[in-house]
Amino acid sequence: MEIMNQVAAKIKELGMYTFVRWNYIFVAPPLSITKDELEEGLDIISQAISVADEFVKG
Protein backbone atom coordinates (compact mmCIF):
# COMPACT_ATOMS: atom_id res chain seq x y z
CA MET A 1 0.00 0.00 0.00
CA GLU A 2 2.94 2.34 0.57
CA ILE A 3 3.65 2.41 -3.15
CA MET A 4 0.10 3.56 -3.87
CA ASN A 5 0.58 6.36 -1.35
CA GLN A 6 3.59 7.42 -3.41
CA VAL A 7 1.54 7.21 -6.62
CA ALA A 8 -1.18 9.37 -5.02
CA ALA A 9 1.43 11.90 -3.87
CA LYS A 10 2.89 12.07 -7.39
CA ILE A 11 -0.56 12.67 -8.90
CA LYS A 12 -1.18 15.49 -6.44
CA GLU A 13 2.31 16.92 -7.02
CA LEU A 14 1.56 17.07 -10.76
CA GLY A 15 -1.61 19.07 -10.10
CA MET A 16 -4.39 16.50 -10.35
CA TYR A 17 -6.81 15.73 -7.56
CA THR A 18 -8.20 12.22 -7.56
CA PHE A 19 -8.94 9.35 -5.19
CA VAL A 20 -6.46 6.49 -4.80
CA ARG A 21 -7.58 3.49 -2.80
CA TRP A 22 -6.04 0.02 -2.66
CA ASN A 23 -4.60 -0.53 -6.15
CA TYR A 24 -7.10 1.72 -7.93
CA ILE A 25 -6.97 5.29 -9.20
CA PHE A 26 -10.49 6.71 -9.33
CA VAL A 27 -11.17 9.63 -11.64
CA ALA A 28 -14.38 11.49 -12.40
CA PRO A 29 -13.76 14.12 -15.07
CA PRO A 30 -16.54 16.59 -15.84
CA LEU A 31 -18.68 15.91 -18.88
CA SER A 32 -17.42 19.16 -20.39
CA ILE A 33 -13.76 18.04 -20.43
CA THR A 34 -11.81 18.92 -23.57
CA LYS A 35 -9.58 16.53 -25.46
CA ASP A 36 -6.49 18.49 -24.34
CA GLU A 37 -7.55 18.31 -20.69
CA LEU A 38 -8.21 14.59 -21.01
CA GLU A 39 -4.77 14.00 -22.52
CA GLU A 40 -3.17 16.09 -19.77
CA GLY A 41 -4.92 14.01 -17.11
CA LEU A 42 -3.91 10.73 -18.72
CA ASP A 43 -0.31 11.97 -18.97
CA ILE A 44 -0.32 12.79 -15.24
CA ILE A 45 -1.64 9.33 -14.42
CA SER A 46 0.97 7.76 -16.69
CA GLN A 47 3.77 9.64 -14.93
CA ALA A 48 2.43 8.59 -11.53
CA ILE A 49 2.14 4.94 -12.53
CA SER A 50 5.82 5.01 -13.50
CA VAL A 51 6.54 5.33 -9.76
CA ALA A 52 4.88 1.93 -9.24
CA ASP A 53 6.68 0.52 -12.28
CA GLU A 54 10.04 1.38 -10.73
CA PHE A 55 8.94 -0.27 -7.47
CA VAL A 56 8.10 -3.51 -9.28
CA LYS A 57 11.35 -3.48 -11.31
CA GLY A 58 13.44 -2.68 -8.23
All heavy atoms as TSV, in Angstrom:
chain	resi	resn	atom	element	x	y	z
A	1	MET	N	N	0.813	-1.196	0.000
A	1	MET	CA	C	0.000	0.000	0.000
A	1	MET	C	C	0.860	1.266	0.000
A	1	MET	O	O	0.420	2.290	-0.478
A	1	MET	CB	C	-0.923	-0.002	1.213
A	1	MET	CG	C	-2.016	-1.041	1.114
A	1	MET	SD	S	-2.874	-0.976	-0.441
A	1	MET	CE	C	-4.462	-0.541	0.075
A	2	GLU	N	N	2.068	1.161	0.536
A	2	GLU	CA	C	2.938	2.336	0.571
A	2	GLU	C	C	3.215	2.863	-0.825
A	2	GLU	O	O	3.263	4.072	-1.040
A	2	GLU	CB	C	4.245	2.002	1.292
A	2	GLU	CG	C	5.237	3.132	1.316
A	2	GLU	CD	C	4.713	4.405	1.984
A	2	GLU	OE1	O	3.915	4.296	2.932
A	2	GLU	OE2	O	5.088	5.514	1.538
A	3	ILE	N	N	3.363	1.956	-1.789
A	3	ILE	CA	C	3.651	2.414	-3.148
A	3	ILE	C	C	2.473	3.201	-3.717
A	3	ILE	O	O	2.662	4.184	-4.431
A	3	ILE	CB	C	4.050	1.229	-4.073
A	3	ILE	CG1	C	4.614	1.743	-5.390
A	3	ILE	CG2	C	2.896	0.301	-4.308
A	3	ILE	CD1	C	5.833	2.582	-5.274
A	4	MET	N	N	1.261	2.811	-3.376
A	4	MET	CA	C	0.099	3.558	-3.869
A	4	MET	C	C	0.010	4.928	-3.208
A	4	MET	O	O	-0.470	5.882	-3.818
A	4	MET	CB	C	-1.192	2.761	-3.667
A	4	MET	CG	C	-1.295	1.564	-4.600
A	4	MET	SD	S	-1.021	1.954	-6.358
A	4	MET	CE	C	-2.513	2.844	-6.756
A	5	ASN	N	N	0.496	5.038	-1.984
A	5	ASN	CA	C	0.582	6.360	-1.354
A	5	ASN	C	C	1.545	7.248	-2.127
A	5	ASN	O	O	1.311	8.441	-2.294
A	5	ASN	CB	C	1.021	6.239	0.105
A	5	ASN	CG	C	-0.036	5.617	0.979
A	5	ASN	OD1	O	-1.221	5.645	0.661
A	5	ASN	ND2	N	0.393	5.036	2.092
A	6	GLN	N	N	2.634	6.668	-2.613
A	6	GLN	CA	C	3.593	7.418	-3.407
A	6	GLN	C	C	2.999	7.808	-4.760
A	6	GLN	O	O	3.235	8.904	-5.259
A	6	GLN	CB	C	4.871	6.606	-3.603
A	6	GLN	CG	C	5.654	6.412	-2.330
A	6	GLN	CD	C	6.868	5.520	-2.542
A	6	GLN	OE1	O	7.359	5.359	-3.649
A	6	GLN	NE2	N	7.342	4.928	-1.458
A	7	VAL	N	N	2.224	6.902	-5.355
A	7	VAL	CA	C	1.542	7.206	-6.620
A	7	VAL	C	C	0.565	8.360	-6.405
A	7	VAL	O	O	0.525	9.312	-7.198
A	7	VAL	CB	C	0.821	5.957	-7.176
A	7	VAL	CG1	C	-0.098	6.317	-8.333
A	7	VAL	CG2	C	1.838	4.906	-7.609
A	8	ALA	N	N	-0.215	8.308	-5.331
A	8	ALA	CA	C	-1.178	9.367	-5.024
A	8	ALA	C	C	-0.466	10.699	-4.807
A	8	ALA	O	O	-0.930	11.745	-5.280
A	8	ALA	CB	C	-1.996	9.000	-3.791
A	9	ALA	N	N	0.662	10.671	-4.117
A	9	ALA	CA	C	1.433	11.897	-3.873
A	9	ALA	C	C	1.951	12.474	-5.185
A	9	ALA	O	O	1.950	13.695	-5.374
A	9	ALA	CB	C	2.587	11.613	-2.913
A	10	LYS	N	N	2.386	11.610	-6.095
A	10	LYS	CA	C	2.888	12.068	-7.393
A	10	LYS	C	C	1.766	12.710	-8.208
A	10	LYS	O	O	1.962	13.751	-8.835
A	10	LYS	CB	C	3.511	10.893	-8.165
A	10	LYS	CG	C	4.145	11.275	-9.462
A	10	LYS	CD	C	5.369	12.133	-9.240
A	10	LYS	CE	C	6.123	12.347	-10.526
A	10	LYS	NZ	N	7.293	13.200	-10.341
A	11	ILE	N	N	0.585	12.099	-8.186
A	11	ILE	CA	C	-0.558	12.671	-8.900
A	11	ILE	C	C	-0.863	14.064	-8.364
A	11	ILE	O	O	-1.055	15.005	-9.129
A	11	ILE	CB	C	-1.786	11.747	-8.790
A	11	ILE	CG1	C	-1.567	10.476	-9.604
A	11	ILE	CG2	C	-3.057	12.458	-9.247
A	11	ILE	CD1	C	-2.630	9.416	-9.418
A	12	LYS	N	N	-0.892	14.186	-7.052
A	12	LYS	CA	C	-1.180	15.488	-6.436
A	12	LYS	C	C	-0.079	16.493	-6.756
A	12	LYS	O	O	-0.352	17.656	-7.063
A	12	LYS	CB	C	-1.338	15.333	-4.927
A	12	LYS	CG	C	-1.845	16.570	-4.246
A	12	LYS	CD	C	-2.144	16.312	-2.782
A	12	LYS	CE	C	-2.695	17.569	-2.147
A	12	LYS	NZ	N	-3.008	17.362	-0.735
A	13	GLU	N	N	1.173	16.044	-6.708
A	13	GLU	CA	C	2.310	16.919	-7.023
A	13	GLU	C	C	2.214	17.479	-8.444
A	13	GLU	O	O	2.580	18.627	-8.700
A	13	GLU	CB	C	3.611	16.118	-6.875
A	13	GLU	CG	C	4.863	16.824	-7.320
A	13	GLU	CD	C	6.060	15.879	-7.345
A	13	GLU	OE1	O	6.211	15.076	-6.408
A	13	GLU	OE2	O	6.836	15.954	-8.314
A	14	LEU	N	N	1.682	16.668	-9.356
A	14	LEU	CA	C	1.561	17.075	-10.758
A	14	LEU	C	C	0.305	17.906	-11.021
A	14	LEU	O	O	0.057	18.317	-12.147
A	14	LEU	CB	C	1.596	15.843	-11.663
A	14	LEU	CG	C	2.929	15.093	-11.676
A	14	LEU	CD1	C	2.802	13.777	-12.425
A	14	LEU	CD2	C	4.029	15.959	-12.273
A	15	GLY	N	N	-0.485	18.144	-9.979
A	15	GLY	CA	C	-1.615	19.065	-10.100
A	15	GLY	C	C	-2.971	18.446	-10.359
A	15	GLY	O	O	-3.903	19.136	-10.750
A	16	MET	N	N	-3.098	17.159	-10.126
A	16	MET	CA	C	-4.389	16.502	-10.347
A	16	MET	C	C	-4.917	16.000	-9.015
A	16	MET	O	O	-4.171	15.433	-8.221
A	16	MET	CB	C	-4.216	15.328	-11.309
A	16	MET	CG	C	-5.468	14.626	-11.686
A	16	MET	SD	S	-5.076	13.336	-12.902
A	16	MET	CE	C	-6.694	12.801	-13.318
A	17	TYR	N	N	-6.188	16.200	-8.793
A	17	TYR	CA	C	-6.808	15.732	-7.556
A	17	TYR	C	C	-7.731	14.577	-7.889
A	17	TYR	O	O	-8.655	14.716	-8.691
A	17	TYR	CB	C	-7.549	16.875	-6.858
A	17	TYR	CG	C	-6.579	17.919	-6.390
A	17	TYR	CD1	C	-6.271	19.012	-7.185
A	17	TYR	CD2	C	-5.921	17.778	-5.175
A	17	TYR	CE1	C	-5.349	19.952	-6.772
A	17	TYR	CE2	C	-4.990	18.721	-4.761
A	17	TYR	CZ	C	-4.712	19.799	-5.561
A	17	TYR	OH	O	-3.782	20.721	-5.158
A	18	THR	N	N	-7.445	13.429	-7.303
A	18	THR	CA	C	-8.199	12.219	-7.556
A	18	THR	C	C	-8.225	11.391	-6.283
A	18	THR	O	O	-7.714	11.801	-5.249
A	18	THR	CB	C	-7.592	11.445	-8.735
A	18	THR	OG1	O	-8.446	10.358	-9.074
A	18	THR	CG2	C	-6.218	10.920	-8.431
A	19	PHE	N	N	-8.809	10.228	-6.345
A	19	PHE	CA	C	-8.938	9.348	-5.193
A	19	PHE	C	C	-8.182	8.064	-5.488
A	19	PHE	O	O	-8.458	7.397	-6.492
A	19	PHE	CB	C	-10.421	9.084	-4.928
A	19	PHE	CG	C	-10.686	8.237	-3.719
A	19	PHE	CD1	C	-10.423	8.729	-2.452
A	19	PHE	CD2	C	-11.209	6.969	-3.850
A	19	PHE	CE1	C	-10.674	7.959	-1.334
A	19	PHE	CE2	C	-11.465	6.190	-2.741
A	19	PHE	CZ	C	-11.202	6.684	-1.477
A	20	VAL	N	N	-7.226	7.725	-4.646
A	20	VAL	CA	C	-6.464	6.491	-4.802
A	20	VAL	C	C	-6.761	5.615	-3.593
A	20	VAL	O	O	-6.591	6.037	-2.444
A	20	VAL	CB	C	-4.942	6.775	-4.893
A	20	VAL	CG1	C	-4.157	5.474	-4.972
A	20	VAL	CG2	C	-4.643	7.656	-6.099
A	21	ARG	N	N	-7.226	4.415	-3.860
A	21	ARG	CA	C	-7.578	3.489	-2.797
A	21	ARG	C	C	-7.184	2.094	-3.239
A	21	ARG	O	O	-7.464	1.695	-4.369
A	21	ARG	CB	C	-9.083	3.571	-2.533
A	21	ARG	CG	C	-9.592	2.690	-1.466
A	21	ARG	CD	C	-9.412	3.348	-0.129
A	21	ARG	NE	N	-10.179	2.562	0.836
A	21	ARG	CZ	C	-10.036	2.700	2.097
A	21	ARG	NH1	N	-9.208	3.593	2.577
A	21	ARG	NH2	N	-10.721	1.978	2.928
A	22	TRP	N	N	-6.557	1.351	-2.360
A	22	TRP	CA	C	-6.039	0.017	-2.662
A	22	TRP	C	C	-5.127	0.122	-3.883
A	22	TRP	O	O	-4.177	0.878	-3.844
A	22	TRP	CB	C	-7.172	-0.988	-2.853
A	22	TRP	CG	C	-8.069	-1.080	-1.664
A	22	TRP	CD1	C	-7.739	-1.520	-0.409
A	22	TRP	CD2	C	-9.438	-0.667	-1.607
A	22	TRP	NE1	N	-8.819	-1.413	0.411
A	22	TRP	CE2	C	-9.878	-0.902	-0.294
A	22	TRP	CE3	C	-10.329	-0.145	-2.534
A	22	TRP	CZ2	C	-11.174	-0.635	0.108
A	22	TRP	CZ3	C	-11.617	0.125	-2.140
A	22	TRP	CH2	C	-12.027	-0.125	-0.830
A	23	ASN	N	N	-5.409	-0.593	-4.926
A	23	ASN	CA	C	-4.597	-0.525	-6.146
A	23	ASN	C	C	-5.350	0.156	-7.280
A	23	ASN	O	O	-5.105	-0.120	-8.453
A	23	ASN	CB	C	-4.170	-1.930	-6.594
A	23	ASN	CG	C	-3.160	-2.538	-5.643
A	23	ASN	OD1	O	-2.419	-1.825	-4.991
A	23	ASN	ND2	N	-3.150	-3.843	-5.552
A	24	TYR	N	N	-6.260	1.049	-6.937
A	24	TYR	CA	C	-7.098	1.722	-7.926
A	24	TYR	C	C	-6.877	3.230	-7.900
A	24	TYR	O	O	-6.665	3.810	-6.847
A	24	TYR	CB	C	-8.591	1.467	-7.655
A	24	TYR	CG	C	-8.985	0.020	-7.743
A	24	TYR	CD1	C	-9.066	-0.773	-6.604
A	24	TYR	CD2	C	-9.276	-0.559	-8.971
A	24	TYR	CE1	C	-9.433	-2.101	-6.687
A	24	TYR	CE2	C	-9.648	-1.890	-9.063
A	24	TYR	CZ	C	-9.725	-2.657	-7.921
A	24	TYR	OH	O	-10.086	-3.970	-7.997
A	25	ILE	N	N	-6.961	3.829	-9.066
A	25	ILE	CA	C	-6.966	5.288	-9.201
A	25	ILE	C	C	-8.341	5.643	-9.743
A	25	ILE	O	O	-8.689	5.272	-10.864
A	25	ILE	CB	C	-5.858	5.774	-10.158
A	25	ILE	CG1	C	-4.485	5.362	-9.642
A	25	ILE	CG2	C	-5.958	7.287	-10.342
A	25	ILE	CD1	C	-3.360	5.606	-10.630
A	26	PHE	N	N	-9.133	6.332	-8.936
A	26	PHE	CA	C	-10.490	6.714	-9.331
A	26	PHE	C	C	-10.472	8.132	-9.889
A	26	PHE	O	O	-9.921	9.033	-9.260
A	26	PHE	CB	C	-11.431	6.669	-8.118
A	26	PHE	CG	C	-11.589	5.293	-7.530
A	26	PHE	CD1	C	-10.739	4.849	-6.532
A	26	PHE	CD2	C	-12.591	4.455	-7.979
A	26	PHE	CE1	C	-10.883	3.584	-5.976
A	26	PHE	CE2	C	-12.743	3.183	-7.435
A	26	PHE	CZ	C	-11.884	2.747	-6.433
A	27	VAL	N	N	-11.059	8.304	-11.048
A	27	VAL	CA	C	-11.170	9.633	-11.645
A	27	VAL	C	C	-12.621	9.870	-12.062
A	27	VAL	O	O	-13.337	8.937	-12.403
A	27	VAL	CB	C	-10.237	9.806	-12.869
A	27	VAL	CG1	C	-8.785	9.742	-12.455
A	27	VAL	CG2	C	-10.508	8.767	-13.923
A	28	ALA	N	N	-13.027	11.110	-11.999
A	28	ALA	CA	C	-14.383	11.487	-12.400
A	28	ALA	C	C	-14.321	12.839	-13.100
A	28	ALA	O	O	-14.652	13.867	-12.516
A	28	ALA	CB	C	-15.302	11.542	-11.194
A	29	PRO	N	N	-13.864	12.849	-14.358
A	29	PRO	CA	C	-13.759	14.119	-15.069
A	29	PRO	C	C	-15.148	14.686	-15.370
A	29	PRO	O	O	-16.114	13.934	-15.509
A	29	PRO	CB	C	-13.023	13.758	-16.353
A	29	PRO	CG	C	-13.322	12.314	-16.558
A	29	PRO	CD	C	-13.454	11.717	-15.189
A	30	PRO	N	N	-15.248	15.991	-15.494
A	30	PRO	CA	C	-16.541	16.590	-15.837
A	30	PRO	C	C	-16.935	16.213	-17.265
A	30	PRO	O	O	-16.086	15.902	-18.100
A	30	PRO	CB	C	-16.279	18.091	-15.723
A	30	PRO	CG	C	-14.811	18.233	-15.936
A	30	PRO	CD	C	-14.192	16.989	-15.369
A	31	LEU	N	N	-18.206	16.242	-17.529
A	31	LEU	CA	C	-18.684	15.907	-18.879
A	31	LEU	C	C	-18.236	16.928	-19.913
A	31	LEU	O	O	-18.231	16.638	-21.113
A	31	LEU	CB	C	-20.206	15.785	-18.882
A	31	LEU	CG	C	-20.755	14.627	-18.040
A	31	LEU	CD1	C	-22.278	14.660	-18.057
A	31	LEU	CD2	C	-20.253	13.298	-18.563
A	32	SER	N	N	-17.837	18.102	-19.464
A	32	SER	CA	C	-17.422	19.164	-20.392
A	32	SER	C	C	-15.904	19.182	-20.617
A	32	SER	O	O	-15.368	20.157	-21.114
A	32	SER	CB	C	-17.875	20.523	-19.852
A	32	SER	OG	O	-17.271	20.759	-18.585
A	33	ILE	N	N	-15.213	18.093	-20.295
A	33	ILE	CA	C	-13.756	18.044	-20.434
A	33	ILE	C	C	-13.377	18.122	-21.917
A	33	ILE	O	O	-14.061	17.567	-22.782
A	33	ILE	CB	C	-13.194	16.762	-19.778
A	33	ILE	CG1	C	-11.671	16.837	-19.652
A	33	ILE	CG2	C	-13.622	15.522	-20.534
A	33	ILE	CD1	C	-11.076	15.746	-18.791
A	34	THR	N	N	-12.298	18.831	-22.189
A	34	THR	CA	C	-11.814	18.920	-23.568
A	34	THR	C	C	-10.821	17.795	-23.835
A	34	THR	O	O	-10.303	17.165	-22.911
A	34	THR	CB	C	-11.110	20.264	-23.831
A	34	THR	OG1	O	-9.921	20.322	-23.034
A	34	THR	CG2	C	-12.022	21.441	-23.515
A	35	LYS	N	N	-10.539	17.573	-25.093
A	35	LYS	CA	C	-9.582	16.531	-25.465
A	35	LYS	C	C	-8.201	16.838	-24.874
A	35	LYS	O	O	-7.524	15.940	-24.377
A	35	LYS	CB	C	-9.492	16.413	-26.974
A	35	LYS	CG	C	-8.581	15.304	-27.433
A	35	LYS	CD	C	-8.547	15.160	-28.934
A	35	LYS	CE	C	-7.576	14.047	-29.313
A	35	LYS	NZ	N	-7.441	13.915	-30.743
A	36	ASP	N	N	-7.784	18.106	-24.893
A	36	ASP	CA	C	-6.491	18.491	-24.337
A	36	ASP	C	C	-6.428	18.237	-22.836
A	36	ASP	O	O	-5.418	17.755	-22.319
A	36	ASP	CB	C	-6.187	19.962	-24.627
A	36	ASP	CG	C	-5.900	20.217	-26.097
A	36	ASP	OD1	O	-5.517	19.262	-26.809
A	36	ASP	OD2	O	-6.043	21.380	-26.529
A	37	GLU	N	N	-7.508	18.547	-22.136
A	37	GLU	CA	C	-7.554	18.311	-20.687
A	37	GLU	C	C	-7.515	16.815	-20.378
A	37	GLU	O	O	-6.844	16.386	-19.438
A	37	GLU	CB	C	-8.809	18.935	-20.081
A	37	GLU	CG	C	-8.799	20.446	-20.093
A	37	GLU	CD	C	-10.139	21.054	-19.760
A	37	GLU	OE1	O	-11.196	20.417	-20.005
A	37	GLU	OE2	O	-10.137	22.189	-19.250
A	38	LEU	N	N	-8.209	16.041	-21.186
A	38	LEU	CA	C	-8.206	14.594	-21.014
A	38	LEU	C	C	-6.807	14.034	-21.209
A	38	LEU	O	O	-6.324	13.226	-20.408
A	38	LEU	CB	C	-9.181	13.941	-21.990
A	38	LEU	CG	C	-9.263	12.423	-21.967
A	38	LEU	CD1	C	-9.740	11.926	-20.616
A	38	LEU	CD2	C	-10.157	11.926	-23.079
A	39	GLU	N	N	-6.142	14.469	-22.258
A	39	GLU	CA	C	-4.775	14.005	-22.521
A	39	GLU	C	C	-3.820	14.426	-21.411
A	39	GLU	O	O	-2.931	13.659	-21.029
A	39	GLU	CB	C	-4.303	14.522	-23.882
A	39	GLU	CG	C	-5.007	13.836	-25.037
A	39	GLU	CD	C	-4.643	14.399	-26.388
A	39	GLU	OE1	O	-3.824	15.344	-26.466
A	39	GLU	OE2	O	-5.186	13.893	-27.390
A	40	GLU	N	N	-3.997	15.636	-20.881
A	40	GLU	CA	C	-3.165	16.092	-19.767
A	40	GLU	C	C	-3.374	15.201	-18.545
A	40	GLU	O	O	-2.421	14.799	-17.881
A	40	GLU	CB	C	-3.504	17.547	-19.423
A	40	GLU	CG	C	-2.702	18.087	-18.273
A	40	GLU	CD	C	-3.091	19.513	-17.898
A	40	GLU	OE1	O	-4.007	20.094	-18.514
A	40	GLU	OE2	O	-2.477	20.034	-16.958
A	41	GLY	N	N	-4.618	14.882	-18.247
A	41	GLY	CA	C	-4.918	14.011	-17.107
A	41	GLY	C	C	-4.337	12.620	-17.277
A	41	GLY	O	O	-3.771	12.050	-16.345
A	42	LEU	N	N	-4.462	12.058	-18.466
A	42	LEU	CA	C	-3.907	10.733	-18.725
A	42	LEU	C	C	-2.375	10.747	-18.643
A	42	LEU	O	O	-1.767	9.781	-18.180
A	42	LEU	CB	C	-4.373	10.221	-20.086
A	42	LEU	CG	C	-5.864	9.881	-20.177
A	42	LEU	CD1	C	-6.233	9.530	-21.606
A	42	LEU	CD2	C	-6.231	8.764	-19.223
A	43	ASP	N	N	-1.760	11.838	-19.072
A	43	ASP	CA	C	-0.310	11.972	-18.968
A	43	ASP	C	C	0.126	12.005	-17.499
A	43	ASP	O	O	1.115	11.378	-17.123
A	43	ASP	CB	C	0.168	13.226	-19.697
A	43	ASP	CG	C	1.675	13.355	-19.692
A	43	ASP	OD1	O	2.358	12.383	-20.089
A	43	ASP	OD2	O	2.171	14.419	-19.284
A	44	ILE	N	N	-0.620	12.731	-16.677
A	44	ILE	CA	C	-0.315	12.792	-15.242
A	44	ILE	C	C	-0.416	11.402	-14.623
A	44	ILE	O	O	0.472	10.971	-13.873
A	44	ILE	CB	C	-1.243	13.795	-14.531
A	44	ILE	CG1	C	-0.860	15.222	-14.911
A	44	ILE	CG2	C	-1.214	13.604	-13.015
A	44	ILE	CD1	C	-1.828	16.291	-14.434
A	45	ILE	N	N	-1.468	10.681	-14.955
A	45	ILE	CA	C	-1.636	9.329	-14.416
A	45	ILE	C	C	-0.509	8.421	-14.897
A	45	ILE	O	O	0.043	7.637	-14.127
A	45	ILE	CB	C	-3.018	8.760	-14.786
A	45	ILE	CG1	C	-4.105	9.537	-14.031
A	45	ILE	CG2	C	-3.102	7.272	-14.470
A	45	ILE	CD1	C	-5.509	9.214	-14.462
A	46	SER	N	N	-0.125	8.550	-16.148
A	46	SER	CA	C	0.973	7.756	-16.691
A	46	SER	C	C	2.277	8.018	-15.944
A	46	SER	O	O	3.012	7.087	-15.607
A	46	SER	CB	C	1.140	8.045	-18.174
A	46	SER	OG	O	2.200	7.299	-18.714
A	47	GLN	N	N	2.559	9.289	-15.679
A	47	GLN	CA	C	3.769	9.637	-14.931
A	47	GLN	C	C	3.726	9.057	-13.521
A	47	GLN	O	O	4.736	8.573	-13.005
A	47	GLN	CB	C	3.931	11.151	-14.859
A	47	GLN	CG	C	4.291	11.798	-16.171
A	47	GLN	CD	C	4.402	13.298	-16.030
A	47	GLN	OE1	O	5.134	13.781	-15.179
A	47	GLN	NE2	N	3.671	14.032	-16.858
A	48	ALA	N	N	2.565	9.105	-12.895
A	48	ALA	CA	C	2.431	8.591	-11.533
A	48	ALA	C	C	2.579	7.076	-11.498
A	48	ALA	O	O	3.199	6.526	-10.583
A	48	ALA	CB	C	1.086	9.016	-10.949
A	49	ILE	N	N	2.034	6.399	-12.490
A	49	ILE	CA	C	2.144	4.942	-12.530
A	49	ILE	C	C	3.603	4.514	-12.716
A	49	ILE	O	O	4.000	3.444	-12.266
A	49	ILE	CB	C	1.229	4.366	-13.627
A	49	ILE	CG1	C	-0.230	4.527	-13.190
A	49	ILE	CG2	C	1.537	2.905	-13.911
A	49	ILE	CD1	C	-1.237	4.124	-14.238
A	50	SER	N	N	4.398	5.362	-13.332
A	50	SER	CA	C	5.817	5.015	-13.504
A	50	SER	C	C	6.506	4.854	-12.155
A	50	SER	O	O	7.489	4.109	-12.041
A	50	SER	CB	C	6.527	6.063	-14.361
A	50	SER	OG	O	6.665	7.292	-13.679
A	51	VAL	N	N	6.002	5.513	-11.115
A	51	VAL	CA	C	6.540	5.333	-9.757
A	51	VAL	C	C	6.344	3.871	-9.332
A	51	VAL	O	O	7.251	3.232	-8.796
A	51	VAL	CB	C	5.845	6.294	-8.758
A	51	VAL	CG1	C	6.224	5.974	-7.333
A	51	VAL	CG2	C	6.168	7.737	-9.104
A	52	ALA	N	N	5.158	3.331	-9.583
A	52	ALA	CA	C	4.884	1.933	-9.241
A	52	ALA	C	C	5.696	0.991	-10.117
A	52	ALA	O	O	6.149	-0.059	-9.647
A	52	ALA	CB	C	3.393	1.646	-9.380
A	53	ASP	N	N	5.874	1.341	-11.383
A	53	ASP	CA	C	6.683	0.518	-12.282
A	53	ASP	C	C	8.102	0.346	-11.749
A	53	ASP	O	O	8.655	-0.754	-11.761
A	53	ASP	CB	C	6.743	1.106	-13.687
A	53	ASP	CG	C	5.432	1.004	-14.437
A	53	ASP	OD1	O	4.567	0.207	-14.039
A	53	ASP	OD2	O	5.272	1.753	-15.430
A	54	GLU	N	N	8.681	1.440	-11.284
A	54	GLU	CA	C	10.042	1.379	-10.727
A	54	GLU	C	C	10.081	0.515	-9.471
A	54	GLU	O	O	11.060	-0.199	-9.241
A	54	GLU	CB	C	10.549	2.783	-10.412
A	54	GLU	CG	C	10.825	3.616	-11.650
A	54	GLU	CD	C	11.856	2.970	-12.574
A	54	GLU	OE1	O	12.882	2.469	-12.089
A	54	GLU	OE2	O	11.614	2.973	-13.800
A	55	PHE	N	N	9.021	0.543	-8.670
A	55	PHE	CA	C	8.943	-0.272	-7.469
A	55	PHE	C	C	8.942	-1.767	-7.826
A	55	PHE	O	O	9.626	-2.560	-7.196
A	55	PHE	CB	C	7.676	0.091	-6.682
A	55	PHE	CG	C	7.472	-0.748	-5.450
A	55	PHE	CD1	C	8.182	-0.489	-4.290
A	55	PHE	CD2	C	6.560	-1.789	-5.452
A	55	PHE	CE1	C	7.993	-1.239	-3.155
A	55	PHE	CE2	C	6.365	-2.561	-4.323
A	55	PHE	CZ	C	7.089	-2.287	-3.178
A	56	VAL	N	N	8.203	-2.114	-8.873
A	56	VAL	CA	C	8.099	-3.514	-9.284
A	56	VAL	C	C	9.417	-3.986	-9.894
A	56	VAL	O	O	9.854	-5.100	-9.643
A	56	VAL	CB	C	6.943	-3.703	-10.302
A	56	VAL	CG1	C	6.934	-5.095	-10.877
A	56	VAL	CG2	C	5.607	-3.397	-9.632
A	57	LYS	N	N	10.070	-3.124	-10.676
A	57	LYS	CA	C	11.347	-3.483	-11.305
A	57	LYS	C	C	12.464	-3.638	-10.285
A	57	LYS	O	O	13.369	-4.418	-10.466
A	57	LYS	CB	C	11.753	-2.425	-12.318
A	57	LYS	CG	C	10.900	-2.397	-13.553
A	57	LYS	CD	C	11.375	-1.283	-14.482
A	57	LYS	CE	C	10.454	-1.094	-15.650
A	57	LYS	NZ	N	10.876	0.036	-16.493
A	58	GLY	N	N	12.389	-2.789	-9.224
A	58	GLY	CA	C	13.444	-2.678	-8.232
A	58	GLY	C	C	13.784	-3.917	-7.551
A	58	GLY	O	O	14.790	-4.354	-7.220
